[in-house]
Amino acid sequence: MNSEIRKGLIYFRVSTEEQAQFGVSLDQQEKSCFDHAKRNNIEIIKAFHDDGVSAKTTKRDGLQDMMSYCKKNHKYLDCVIVYKIDRLTRNLNDYTNILIMLNKLGIRLISITEPLDNTAMGNCIGNIMASFAQFDNEVKGERVTSCMKEKILQGYWCGIAPIGYLNSRDGFNKKVIILDPEKAPLVKFIFEKFSTGLFTLEEIKQMVNKKNLRTKKGKVISNQIMSKLIRNKFYYGMMEWKGEEQKGNYEPLITEELFDKCQRLLKTGKTEEHSKDKKNGDFPLKHFAICGFCGRPLTASFSTGKSGKKFPYYRCYNAKCPSKKSIAKKKLEKEFIKYLKKITPNEDYLKYIKPIIIDVWDTKYKEINQEREKAEIRIEELKKEKAELMAMKKRGLLSDADFMEELHNTKEQILEEQIKLEETKLENFDIREAVDYVFDFIQKMSRLWEKADFESKVKIQSLIFPEKVIYQYNGFETPHLSVLFAQKKEFCNSLSPMVPPRRIELLFSG
């Protein structure tokens, strides 16, 4: 052992599988490493370990703590001692990265059961041992994949059951999938409601969240989960695995016909009836306004009078609703324009809010510039790492294969940072002029909506109202407005000076 080595660290690890099969002990590794250090006059400053954790990745608390400690205290360290290389990692690329980091810090890696040194032979042995560890991992992975494929072909699901199902065991202790008695009816409710074409996924999401449908981790149902759920073939009995489909031997929650109907609605985006309305543009508030009595979206159509003339009406389609069934199109849209005027910010409010928006813009612009600076610094660091790789290759510390792999990884990282630079690039423009333009548009909102075509009316509605409006048959209301309109309401209702809202979010490209 090199007599210059005086101070070092110890790292040891054992996985749950190894503990169960081979009785590998953390204590055994720790004792062997400490004995080795004592025999070679190495003072151990600190020991790090991971218990019951696989070495497939470097995302282990003990290993990450050890690497961080090396970076902060490398001036006082000479070596890191491990019982065996596969305690450190079972991935050749990870081993190379750790070795490069330690070499850069001037810290030597010592395996007490394998002959490692800084010679070409020592590096070769290290790479071979890491390769064998990775090979062993990959063989185990192939076995697991093969077993899973066989189970799938037999109709048994090997993964975590989706919402509405539970992982369980039968009388022979065999893993099976069963219906969740609490959640299955709610998942079926989602498909049935969406298949009517009368409700959006957003509306149904709110319904099931109120009915206390939750994910496996107890979280509320999000838009992303709704999107995945409504497209999951598992619910009608079809399992998908690695691009292949196989009929499952569990109880389907819905029929294939119901699933297909929902998929057709997802593709068209709306029901056939609604698509026709969109084409002729007669009813912009259809499905956007909600009945204040029963909470169902209003539908719309033409009624034919005794003279044969057609009259446009909005109406609540719920037969049990106590409301008036039909509202003349002209009356409803006139009341909607009246509501738009009511919520439109006045000139005094816009003058008040303008400097706040500009302040938020300037702050956000500064944050983006800081992100750009970080990316530029990271690019310079990666270029230095690239140069160090070249130097290590010249000294024979890396094989050709390892060098090419690390060089490729470094170039990829540089490219990623350069993409970040491009994504955070902002064109200079006059924010004050932009705010004035938007505010002028907002003040004319009711007139613009009245004169706009069908498509423009729908867009204006979505800009102002994040959720649908409620029609109470004597006027409109809504629990939520877009930020400028909502803040205007607070501003007008406040009897004392209002504290400037500092959380107005602006949208930036990228």
N, C-alpha and C positions, 0 to 999 in steps of 0.2 A: 504493500500500500504506500502511496506517495506520502512522504513524511511532511509535505507542506500542508496537507489537509488537516485542519484543526477543529473547525466548527461545521456542524451540519444539521439537517432535518431528517426526519423519518416519515415515510408515508406507507401505510398498510391498508389493505381492503379485503373484504370477503363478501361474497354474494349469498343470498338466502339458499340458492340451489346448492352451492358448494358446501355450505354448512350442513345441509340435509344429507348430501350424498357422500361427501368425503371427510366430514368432520374437521374441515380447515378452520383453524382458530385465529382470531385476531391476536390473542395473547401469545400464541406460538410465533406469529410473524414479528410482533413487537419485541419479544424476548430475543429472537434470533438477530434482529437488526441492532438492538442495543448491545448484545454480546459482540457482534462484529465491530461496532464502533469502539467498544472498550478495548478490544484486542489491537486496534489500529490507532489508538490515541486520538479518537475523534470525540469532541464534546458535542452532545446532542442538545441543541437549543430548544427544539420543540418537536412534538410528534403530532401528525395528522392522520386521520383514518376515516373510512366510510364503512359502515356496518350494514350488511344485507342489501348492497347496491351493486348493480351490474356495471361492467366496464365498457359497455357498448358505446357510451358517449362520455365526454368530459364534464357533463353537467352534473357534477357531484359536489356536495357541499364541502367535504373534506379536501378534495383535490383542488377545488377553486380557492379555498382558504390558503392552502399550501402555496399555490402559484402566486396569489396576491402577496403573501408574506415574502416570497422570494423577490418579487419586484420591488418591494419597499425596503428590504433589508439585505440586498445582494452584496453590499460592501462588506458585510460581516459574516458572509456564508461562503463555505468552500464546496459543499456537496449536499446532495439529496440521496438518501439511502432507501432502497426498496428491497423486499424479499425476492421478488421476481418481476420481470418487466410486465407480465400480464396482470399484476396487481395495479400497475399504473394505468394501463390501457390495453384493450384488445383490438385496437384499430391502428393500422400502420401509419395512416395519415396523421392521426392524433399523436402517436408516438413521435413522429418527425417534428410536428409543431412544438411539442413539449421540449424535445431535445434542442431545437433551434432557440427557443426562449431561454433555456438554461445556459446554453453556450454563449448567447448574447450577454447574459448577466454574469458570465464567468463562473458558473456553478456546475460542478461535475455530477453526473448521474452515476450511481453505484448500485448494481444488483448483486446481492451477496451470494446468489446461486448461479450467476452467469458471468463469464469473463468479459466485462465491458471496459474499454479505455478509449482514448482519443485517437488511436491508430486506425488505419484503414480496416484492419481485421476486427478491431473492437466495434467499429460502426457497422460492419457487415454482420457481425453476430447479433448486435442489437436489432438491426432491421429484420434478420431472420427470425429471431424470437418473437418480435412484434407481428411478423407475417403469420407465424404459426398460430399465435393467439387469435388473430383476425380470421384465419382459415377455420379454426375450431368454432368460432362464433357463427360464421357463415354456414357451416355444415349443420349446426344446431338449428339455425334459422330455416334452412331448407327442409329439415325434418319436420319442424313445426308447420311450415307452409303446406307440406305434403299431407300431413295429418288433417289440417283444416280443410284442404280440398276434398279429401275423402269424406269428411263429415258433411260438407256442403252437398256433395253428390248423393248422400244418403238422406238429404232433406233436413239436416240438423244445423241450426244457426250457431256459430261459434263465438260471435261477438256479443257486445252489450245490446240487450233488447231495446228497440226504439220506444219512444213515449207511447203508452197504451198497452205495452206488454211488459212482462217480468221474466227475469232469468230465474229458473226454479229447477227442481229435481223430481223425477218420478219415483214410484215405489221401488225401483231397482237402483236408485241413487244415480240415475242417468240424467245429464243436463238436458233440460227442455225449456221451451218458450211457452208461457201461458198468458192469457189475457189479464190485464190489470183491472180488477173490478171497479176501481174508482176512476181511472183515467181513460179506459177504453171507450166508454159512452161519450166522453167529451171529444175524443179524437174522431169518432164516427160522426158526431155533431158537426165538426168542422167540414168534413166532406159533404155531408147532406146539405148544409146551408150554402156552401159555395156552389154546389151543383145546380141550385135554383137560378143562379145568375142575378139574384137580387142583392147580393151582399159582396163587398170586396173583402180581400184577405185582412185588410186593416180593421174593418168592422167586426169580422168574426174573431180576430185576435183579441179585441177589446171584450167581446162577449165571453170567451173562454177564460180570459184572465180574471174577469169578475166572478166566474164560476169556480175559480181557484185551481185551474189547470196549471201545473208547474213542471219544470224539467226535472231530470234525475237529481240535479243538484239543488232543487228547490227554488230556482229562479223563474221569474215570469216569462211567458212566451214572447219572444222577440220576432221582428219581421223576418229575420234570417231563418229562424227555426220554423216559422209558418211556411216559408217558401220551400224548405227542404221536406217538411212533413207532407204537404199536399202533392209532392212529386215522388214520394217514396212508395215503390211497388210492393214493399214488404207487407203493407196493410191489406192487400188483396191476395196475399199468399205467395208472392214471387220474390225470391232472394236474389240479390245481385252481388257477385263477388269476382273481382279482377276482370270485369268486362263480360262475364258470363252470367246467365240466368238459370235458376233451378227452382222448381216448385218445392215449397217448404211443407213439412209434415206437422204444422201447427194450425190453429184455427184462424182463418182469415177474419179481419175486422170488418171489411167492406167487400162488395162484389167488384169484379173486374169492370163491369159495365159502369158502375158509379165512378170508379177511378178514371176510366177513359173519358167520361163526360166532363169531369173536372179538368182533365188535361186539354180538352178541346177549348174550354172556356179560358184556360191560361194562355193558349196560343192566340185566340182572338182578342183577349183582354176584356171583352164584354159579351153580353148576350146578343142574340141576333136582333132582338127588338131594339136594344139600346144602340146597336150599330146602325140601324136604319135611321134612328133619331139623330145620330151624329152626322149622318150623311145629309139629311135635309135641314138640320139645325133649328128645329122648332122649339125645343125645350131644354135650354141650357141649365135649368135648375133641377132637372129630373135626376133622381138618385143623389143629388147634392144637398137638397133641403130635406130635413127630417121632420116627421109628424111629431108635434109637441105632446100629443096624447099617448101614443103607443111606442114611439121611438123608431118606427120603420121609415126607410127612405121613401119619399113621394115618387110616384110614377106619373106618367102623363100620356095623353092620347087625345084624339079628336072625337067629339060626339056629334052625331048627325041629328039636326033638328027636324021638325015636321015638314019644313019646306025643302028639306034635302040639303040645306046648307050645313057645313061643318064648323064646329066651334072648338077651339083648343082649351083643354082643361088640365090642371094638375090635380092629382087625387091621392088619397091614402088607399093602398090596395088591401089593407087588413080589414077583413069583413067584420071582425069583432071590435074594431076601433070605434069609440063613441064620438069621434070628431065628425065634422061635416065632410062628406065624402069627396066633393069636388070643389076646386077653386079655379076661377077663370084665370087663364094665363096672364092676361093684362093686369088683373088685380094683384096676383102674387108677385109678378116681376116689378110692378110699380112700388109695392111695399119693400121689395129687396133694394131698389134704387134709393128709397127713403132711408133704409138702414145703412147703406153705403155712405150717404151724406152725413149721417149721424156719427159714424166712426171715423170719418176722414179727418186727419189732423189739421188744425187751423194754422195760420201763418205765425202766430205768436209761439205756438208749440214747436214748429219746425225751426224757428230761429233759435229756440232754446236747445234743441237736440242736435243741431248741426255741429257745434264745436265738440260735442261729445263723440260723435261719429268720426270726426277728423282725428281726434285724439286717439281713439281706438285703432284707427287705420295706421297712424304713425307708430303706435306701439307694436302692432302686428308686423309692420314693415321692418321694424328694428329686430324683432324676433327672427324673422326670415333671414335677414342679413347675418345674424349670429349663427344660424344653421349653415349658411353658406361658408362662413369662416371656419366652422368646425369641419366641414367637408374638405375644404382646402388644406387644413392642417393634417387631416387624416390622409389625404392623397400624398402629401410630402412624407409622412411617416411610412406609408406603404412603399414609396419609391426607395426609401432608405432600407426597408426590409428586403426589397428586391436586390439592392446592391449588396447587402449582407449575404443573401443567398448565393450570389455570384462568387463572393469571396470564399464562402464555405465550400462551394463546388471546386474552386481552384485548389483549396487545401485538402481536398479529398475526403471531406467530412460527410458528403452526400453522394449516394449512387446516382447514376444518370436518370433512372426511373423516378427516384424521390425528388431529384432536382427539378425535373420537368413538371412533376405534379405540383410541387410547391410554387414553382414559377407561374404555372397556369392559375393556381388559386389566387396568388397575389395580383396577377393581371385582372382577374375577375373582380376582385375587391376594388381595385383602382377604377375599373369601369363603373361599378356600382356607385362609387362616390362621385364620379363625374356625372352620372345620371342625376344624382341628387342635386348637384350644382345646377344642372339644366332645369330641373323641376322647380327649384326655388327661385328661378330667375323671374323678375318682375319688370315689366315694361313701365317706364316712367310716364305718368299722365297726371293731369290736374284733378286731384281728388275733389277740390272745392267745386269745380265746374261739373263734375260727375254728380255730386250731391245735389246741386241746384237742379240739374236735369231730372233726377229721380223725384225730388220734392215737387217739382212742377207737375210731373206725371201723377203723383199721389193725390194732389189737390184736385185734379180733373178726373179722378177715378170713376165717379158715378156717371159722369157724362160719357166718358170713354166706353164704359161697360154698356151703356144704353145704345150707343151707336155701333158697337163692335159686332163682327160676325160671330158665329157660334164658337169656332175654335178659340178666338181671342177672348170671348167671355169666359170660357172654361179656364183659360190660363190666368186671367185676372182673378177669378175666384180662388184658384189654388195659391196665388201670391198672397192674398189677404188672409185666407182662412186655412190654417193647418189642419183643421177638422171641419166636418160638415156643419152647416148652420141649422138651427132648430126653428121651425115655423110654429108659432103659438096661436095662429088664426086671428091674432090682432097685431101681429108684427113679428120681427125676427129677433133671435138672440143666439149667442154662441159662447161656450165656456172658454174658448181660446181664440186669440188673434195673433197675427204676426207681430213681431217685436215693436215696430214703430207705432202700430195702432193700439197695442196693449199698453204701451208706455204713455200714450196720449190720454188713455182713459184714466190712468193713475194721476197724471199731471192735472187733468181737469177736476178730478174728485178731491185732490189734496187741498186742505185748508192752510197748511203750513208749507214753508219752502221745501221743495222736493230735493232729496239727495240725488245727485246725478247718477244714473245707472251706469256702472262701469263694465257690465258684462254683455254689451251688444256685440254679437259675433258677426264678423264680415267674412264673406266667402272669397277665397283666393284660388286661382287655378293651380292645379298640381297639389 
